[in-house]
Amino acid sequence: MTKQNIPSNSIPAWSRNLTIYEVNLRQYTPGGTFREFREHLPRLKKLGAGILWFMPLQPIGKLNRKGTMGSYYSISNYTAVDESYGTMDEFISLVKEIHEMGMYVILDWVANHTSWDHGWTVSHPDYYLLDGRGFFTPPFPEWEDVIKLDYNSQPLRKAMSEAMCFWLEITGIDGFRCDMAHLVPTSFWEQAKERLIAVKPDLFMLAESDLRELTSNAFHVLYNWNLFHCFNDVAQGKRNAGDLKAMFTDEIFRFPEHAANMLFISNHDENSWNGSELERLGLSLEAFAVLIFMLPGFPLLYSGQEAGNARRLSFFDKDLIEWKQDKMFGIYEKLTALRAEHPVFAGGALAGAFEVIPTTADAQVMAVKFSQGKHTVIAVINLGASHVVFHLGCEAQPGKFLELFSPPMPVVLGESPCFDLEAWQYKVLYSA
């Protein structure tokens, strides 16, 4: 199976070979402020973070708040900054500094609901979906700290689009990650996109959704939840590498050619509610960390992954990330650099021809290849809990390679190369 290099008129050229990094500002530093976060920028640049996705920065509602600090996603004012983070001017300055360092910024946008004490509840109650008694209502019973908006209201659509344009115009951010995008009508996102690109033509749009119709005219990138859940199942012995590869037909090869997947092993929701990546993946953590960089799409890193964070972070209360030196930083640093610099990834998320290489241990081994002209990257990953010896099939390209995680000594592959990998071991070979 081969995914050919497809030119894209949608995904901004500046973004195509970058790694997305999710910033949980509250838990990042003792004060959780813009000012303190700035001190981490050189480290994030070294890590290879390309697009910094900030979780929502707007004021958090107080009415029906959960926990001591509330949810980032309970917004009481779309065009202001929560005072706990700092000021709007400080954020504008932070965005400028990030841009000067060659990185980009996207803001988490919550269009489906607001807090109970958003100003619109008084000035525009008609913006909201009401229950049978005429009262505001949560989108779901367990989301009792927020109330749902009604996109049958054309004035709401206009107001929401204007709020998004405000952030582009005032702060200079590069795009949005849109929360639960499938809960909002696709027609709104398409209308909003027209207004947004009038402000910023090279806008980047990421949807928290796997609804593919969203990529037609609104979004460039979708979450790939199906692959994520299969990663967890393989790690826990419920499925195997063969099952994962069988999913590629629909999840990769039939994915809309003008759009891209976001590939991840953690994010704020999964970490807080379902466990840290170490908790879910255990000894397979490194193998899957490598794999998300060896598939077409945008890899995602969440705050603390590079420090080997092994625990769940509280969602509604202060819970400071422990910043320590960890081998995962070096692993991610090498992977982000390979994606950003190697010629085979010049096409970025829609990178050169991608294919799955058959092996003599297909139920246990993942072997994939990117190729572009004379350039090649091959990854072989043991996705099993036992030692395996195997040969690559004829689709493997003979030649001389370097191994990403070993000293720079040439590795020569023959027509049917043999590999010997311990449980969850991996190798990434690239043409020099």
ChimeraX attribute file (.defattr): number of C-alpha atoms within 10 A of each C-alpha:
attribute: neighborCount
match mode: 1-to-1
recipient: residues
	/A:1	12
	/A:2	15
	/A:3	20
	/A:4	17
	/A:5	17
	/A:6	13
	/A:7	12
	/A:8	16
	/A:9	9
	/A:10	19
	/A:11	22
	/A:12	14
	/A:13	13
	/A:14	14
	/A:15	20
	/A:16	22
	/A:17	25
	/A:18	25
	/A:19	28
	/A:20	25
	/A:21	24
	/A:22	23
	/A:23	21
	/A:24	24
	/A:25	22
	/A:26	25
	/A:27	21
	/A:28	22
	/A:29	21
	/A:30	14
	/A:31	17
	/A:32	18
	/A:33	21
	/A:34	23
	/A:35	17
	/A:36	16
	/A:37	18
	/A:38	15
	/A:39	11
	/A:40	12
	/A:41	17
	/A:42	12
	/A:43	12
	/A:44	17
	/A:45	15
	/A:46	13
	/A:47	21
	/A:48	24
	/A:49	24
	/A:50	24
	/A:51	22
	/A:52	21
	/A:53	24
	/A:54	18
	/A:55	21
	/A:56	25
	/A:57	26
	/A:58	24
	/A:59	22
	/A:60	26
	/A:61	25
	/A:62	19
	/A:63	15
	/A:64	14
	/A:65	18
	/A:66	17
	/A:67	12
	/A:68	10
	/A:69	16
	/A:70	20
	/A:71	20
	/A:72	21
	/A:73	24
	/A:74	28
	/A:75	28
	/A:76	24
	/A:77	19
	/A:78	24
	/A:79	17
	/A:80	15
	/A:81	19
	/A:82	19
	/A:83	13
	/A:84	16
	/A:85	21
	/A:86	17
	/A:87	16
	/A:88	19
	/A:89	12
	/A:90	16
	/A:91	19
	/A:92	17
	/A:93	17
	/A:94	19
	/A:95	23
	/A:96	17
	/A:97	15
	/A:98	20
	/A:99	15
	/A:100	10
	/A:101	13
	/A:102	11
	/A:103	21
	/A:104	25
	/A:105	23
	/A:106	26
	/A:107	24
	/A:108	22
	/A:109	24
	/A:110	23
	/A:111	24
	/A:112	22
	/A:113	27
	/A:114	26
	/A:115	27
	/A:116	24
	/A:117	20
	/A:118	23
	/A:119	14
	/A:120	17
	/A:121	17
	/A:122	9
	/A:123	9
	/A:124	12
	/A:125	15
	/A:126	16
	/A:127	20
	/A:128	23
	/A:129	21
	/A:130	17
	/A:131	10
	/A:132	8
	/A:133	6
	/A:134	8
	/A:135	11
	/A:136	18
	/A:137	21
	/A:138	20
	/A:139	17
	/A:140	10
	/A:141	9
	/A:142	8
	/A:143	14
	/A:144	15
	/A:145	24
	/A:146	29
	/A:147	25
	/A:148	22
	/A:149	24
	/A:150	19
	/A:151	19
	/A:152	14
	/A:153	13
	/A:154	12
	/A:155	13
	/A:156	19
	/A:157	20
	/A:158	14
	/A:159	13
	/A:160	18
	/A:161	20
	/A:162	17
	/A:163	15
	/A:164	21
	/A:165	21
	/A:166	16
	/A:167	19
	/A:168	21
	/A:169	12
	/A:170	12
	/A:171	19
	/A:172	18
	/A:173	21
	/A:174	23
	/A:175	25
	/A:176	23
	/A:177	23
	/A:178	23
	/A:179	21
	/A:180	16
	/A:181	23
	/A:182	18
	/A:183	14
	/A:184	18
	/A:185	14
	/A:186	19
	/A:187	14
	/A:188	19
	/A:189	21
	/A:190	17
	/A:191	15
	/A:192	19
	/A:193	22
	/A:194	14
	/A:195	17
	/A:196	21
	/A:197	15
	/A:198	11
	/A:199	14
	/A:200	17
	/A:201	13
	/A:202	17
	/A:203	23
	/A:204	26
	/A:205	22
	/A:206	26
	/A:207	26
	/A:208	19
	/A:209	18
	/A:210	19
	/A:211	14
	/A:212	15
	/A:213	12
	/A:214	23
	/A:215	23
	/A:216	14
	/A:217	15
	/A:218	22
	/A:219	27
	/A:220	23
	/A:221	27
	/A:222	25
	/A:223	21
	/A:224	20
	/A:225	18
	/A:226	12
	/A:227	21
	/A:228	17
	/A:229	13
	/A:230	18
	/A:231	27
	/A:232	20
	/A:233	17
	/A:234	22
	/A:235	24
	/A:236	17
	/A:237	11
	/A:238	11
	/A:239	17
	/A:240	21
	/A:241	22
	/A:242	16
	/A:243	16
	/A:244	21
	/A:245	18
	/A:246	10
	/A:247	14
	/A:248	17
	/A:249	13
	/A:250	9
	/A:251	17
	/A:252	21
	/A:253	17
	/A:254	10
	/A:255	15
	/A:256	15
	/A:257	16
	/A:258	17
	/A:259	21
	/A:260	25
	/A:261	26
	/A:262	25
	/A:263	25
	/A:264	24
	/A:265	27
	/A:266	23
	/A:267	20
	/A:268	20
	/A:269	13
	/A:270	14
	/A:271	23
	/A:272	16
	/A:273	12
	/A:274	13
	/A:275	19
	/A:276	25
	/A:277	26
	/A:278	20
	/A:279	15
	/A:280	21
	/A:281	21
	/A:282	14
	/A:283	16
	/A:284	23
	/A:285	20
	/A:286	20
	/A:287	23
	/A:288	25
	/A:289	24
	/A:290	21
	/A:291	25
	/A:292	21
	/A:293	21
	/A:294	23
	/A:295	24
	/A:296	25
	/A:297	26
	/A:298	26
	/A:299	26
	/A:300	23
	/A:301	23
	/A:302	19
	/A:303	20
	/A:304	24
	/A:305	23
	/A:306	21
	/A:307	17
	/A:308	19
	/A:309	22
	/A:310	17
	/A:311	16
	/A:312	20
	/A:313	22
	/A:314	15
	/A:315	21
	/A:316	16
	/A:317	15
	/A:318	19
	/A:319	15
	/A:320	18
	/A:321	20
	/A:322	15
	/A:323	15
	/A:324	12
	/A:325	11
	/A:326	13
	/A:327	13
	/A:328	18
	/A:329	21
	/A:330	15
	/A:331	17
	/A:332	22
	/A:333	18
	/A:334	17
	/A:335	25
	/A:336	21
	/A:337	17
	/A:338	20
	/A:339	24
	/A:340	19
	/A:341	13
	/A:342	16
	/A:343	21
	/A:344	24
	/A:345	25
	/A:346	16
	/A:347	19
	/A:348	24
	/A:349	27
	/A:350	27
	/A:351	25
	/A:352	25
	/A:353	21
	/A:354	26
	/A:355	22
	/A:356	20
	/A:357	22
	/A:358	18
	/A:359	22
	/A:360	13
	/A:361	17
	/A:362	19
	/A:363	17
	/A:364	26
	/A:365	28
	/A:366	25
	/A:367	27
	/A:368	21
	/A:369	24
	/A:370	24
	/A:371	22
	/A:372	18
	/A:373	9
	/A:374	8
	/A:375	15
	/A:376	24
	/A:377	26
	/A:378	23
	/A:379	23
	/A:380	24
	/A:381	24
	/A:382	28
	/A:383	29
	/A:384	25
	/A:385	17
	/A:386	12
	/A:387	13
	/A:388	18
	/A:389	13
	/A:390	17
	/A:391	16
	/A:392	23
	/A:393	16
	/A:394	14
	/A:395	15
	/A:396	23
	/A:397	19
	/A:398	13
	/A:399	13
	/A:400	15
	/A:401	20
	/A:402	18
	/A:403	19
	/A:404	17
	/A:405	14
	/A:406	10
	/A:407	8
	/A:408	10
	/A:409	10
	/A:410	15
	/A:411	14
	/A:412	12
	/A:413	16
	/A:414	14
	/A:415	14
	/A:416	16
	/A:417	16
	/A:418	15
	/A:419	12
	/A:420	12
	/A:421	19
	/A:422	15
	/A:423	17
	/A:424	22
	/A:425	21
	/A:426	23
	/A:427	19
	/A:428	23
	/A:429	23
	/A:430	23
	/A:431	19
	/A:432	13
